[in-house]
Amino acid sequence: MKIVSIALLSISMFFLASCKQEAEKPKVIYDAANKTKAAVKVDSAQVAIADLPIQMEGTDYLIHPVADLRVYERGTKSRYGSSSVIDLSFTISNFGENEITGYLQNLKFQKTNSDSIRPLTNKPALIQTATYLKTVADRTKKQIMVYTMYDVDTNKDGKLDSSDIKSLYLSEISGARFTKVSTNFQELIDWSLIESKNRLYFRTVEDTNKNGQFDKNDVLHYNYIDLSNTTWEVVTYNPI
C-alpha cells in the first residue's frame, strides 16, 4: 500500500507541475526593442472555406465568414478494438443577435448590388466576434462593426490563437476604415455599448511589470469612444 501511495503522490505532483507550467505560459514574449513580430506559420494542409453570407438588418452589405475547414478525430470502440473516425465540419461560424462568432481568418464584404467582394484585412488574423451596432445605426445612421480578435503572435509560437493578446477593432459595415482602437500589447478585457450616449466603453490591461502575464500587479486602462463623432478617438477616463 505504501508503494502505491508513493506512486500516486508522484503522479499527482507531476500533474500539478504540468498544470502549473501550462498556466505560467506567457502571453507575451518580449524582444530587446519590444517591437519585433514573429511570423505566423501558414499550414499548407488547411483548406479555407466560407459560410453562406450574412446580411445585418437594415444594411446593404453581405458578410462572408472565412476560416479553415474543421477536421475532428474521434475514437470509437468495437468488438475488434478501438479505432478513430475523421469528422468534417463545414460550419465555421454562428450568427445571432447581430453578432457573428467563431474563430475566423477573415470576413469578406459584398455590396448587395455588386459582384465585387473585398476582404476585411490582408494581414493574418483570428476573429472571435464581429458585432453590428444596430442601435447606434438606428440613432445616428452610422453603421459600425466591432471586432474582438487576435492580430499579433505575441507569445511567438508561430500561430494566432487565444494564447495571444486579444485586441479590439472597429470598421464601417462595408469593412472600410478597419481600425485598431486598443493599444498594442494591452489585453482586451471587455467592451460595452452605452446606447443613450452612443459610447463604446472598453477595458484593457497592460503588462507593466513585463513578466509576460496579466495579473493583479498590472495596470487596467479605461477607455471610451464617442461613436457619433466622425473620428473614432479613444478617450481615457479614470473611474477609480
N, C-alpha and C positions, 0 to 999 in steps of 0.2 A: 504493500500500500504506500509505503514511504517513497519507493522508486516512482510509482505512478504519480504521486503528488508533486514530486520534484519535476517530472516531465511536463505535467500540466502547468506548473508555475513557469517553467522555461518557455513553453508555448505562449502563455499569456503575456509574459514580458516581451517576447519577440513581437507579438501582435500589437501591443501598446507602443512599442518603439517604432514599428512600421507606421502606425496611425499618426504618431507624433511627427515623424519625418514628412508624411504626406501633408499634414496640417501646416507645417512650417515652410512648405514650398513657397518661395517668394513670388509675388505678383509682378514685381519689378526687379530687373537686374540692371544696375547702373554701370555705364562705362565711365571713362575718365571725364568726358565732357557732358555726360547725361543727355546725349542727343542722338547717338547712333541707333538706327532702327535695324533690327535683324530682318533678313529677308524671309518672307513667308514661302515655305516649300509648296510647290504645286504637285498634287498627286495625280499623275497621268492616268491612273486606273479609274479615277472618278468620272462619272458621266453627269453633266449638268442637264437638268430638266426644268420645265416651268409648269406651274399650276395654271389652271384656267384663269383668265383675267377677272379682276375685281373692280367694280365701279362704286366709289363712295357716293352716297346720296347727295344730289344737288350739284355734282361736278361733271365736267366734260372730258374726263380722262379715265382710261383703263389702266390698271396697275397689274403687271405680270410678275408674280414672285418667282425667283430663280434660285435654285440650290442644287446640291448633288443628289443623285439617286440614292435612296436609303436602302442599305442591304443589311439584313439581320440574320444571324445564325442562331438557331435554337436546337437544343438537344431533345431527342426523342428516345423512348425505350421500347423495345420489342422483345419477343421471346428469344431472339438471337443476339441480344445485347443492345448497347446504346449506339445511336448514330446522330448525325446532325442534318438539319434541313435548312436550306437557304430561302429566306423570305425577302421579297422586294416590296417596298412601299413607294408608290408613285405619288403620294400626297406629301408635300413638303411644307405646307403652311396651314394655318387655321384662321378663320375670319369671323369676327363678331364684335358688335358694339363699336363700329368704325375703327377697328384695330386689326391689323394683320400680325400674327405671331408665328414664330418658327426660328430656325437657325439658317438664315438665308444669305447667299453670297451676293445677291443684288436684287433690286427692283427695277423693272423697266416700265416706262410710261408711254402711253399712246393716246393722242387726242382722238376723240370718237369719230371725227370726220376725216381722219388721216390714216394712212397705212404705215407711217413712219413711227418707229419705236426707238426711244433713247434710254440709255442706262442712267440710273441714279448716280453711279460713281464708276470710274475706270480703275480704281485702286482696290487692293484686297480688303475685304470687309466681311464681318459676320453680323448680320442684322437680327436682333432678337425681337423687337417690336417696332411697328410702324403705325402711328395713330393719327387719324384725321380729326382735327379740332373743329367739329361741325358747329358747335355752339358759338365759337369765335367767328366762323364764316357767316352764321345767321345774323350776328350782331354787327359785324364790321365789313362784311363782304370780302374779307381776306381769307383765302383758302390755304391753310398751313398744315403741314405734316410734321410730326415729332417722332424721332427715331432714338431708340436705345440700341447700342451696337458696340462691337469691338473693332477697332481700326488700326491698332498698333500691337505688334507682338512684343509686349512689354517684358515678358519673362524669357524672351529669346529662346523658345524651344522649337522655333521653325513653323509654328501654326497659330492661327487665331482661334481662341476658344474662351470659355468662361473663366479660365485661369489668368486671363489678361485683364487689363483695366477697362471697365465699361465707360463709354462716352455718350454724350447727348448731342444730337444734331437736329436741325430744322431744314425744311425746304418748302417751296411752294407746291401746290397739288400737282403741278406739271413735272416735279422733280428738279426744277430750276432753283438757283440760289441755295444749293446744298451746302449748309454751313455748320461747322462745329462750334457749339456755344459753351461746352465745358472746357476746362483748361487741361492741356496735356499733362499727363502723369497725376491727374486727380481722378479718383474713382467716383463715378456717379452713384449716389445712394438712392435717391428717388426724385420724382418730379410731380407737380400737382398744378392743375389749372384753376385759378380763381376767376370764374366766369364774369362776376359783377365788375371786375376791374380789367378784364382781358389781359391778365398777367399769368405768365408761366413761371412758377417758382420751382427751384431745384436746389438740392444739396449735393456737395461733393466733399470728399475727404482727401487731404494731402499727406503724403508720407514724409512728414517734416524731419523725422529722425533718420530717414534714408536707410531703414533696415529691410526694405523690400516688402513689408507687410503693412496693413492698415489696422491700427489698434487704438487703445484709449489715450495713448501718448501723442497721437497725431492731431492735426487741426481740421475742424469742419469749416466749410465755407458755405454761406447762404447767399443765394442769388435770385434775381427775377428778371424777366424780360417783358416789356410792355408790347404786346403783340399788335396793338392798334397803331403803333408807330411804323413808319416805312422801314427804318433800320432796326435790326434785332440787337439792340445794345444791351449787354449784360450789366446789370446794376447789382452791386454788392450791398448787403444790409447786415446788421448785427442785432439779432433778437435776444441775445444773452446779456 
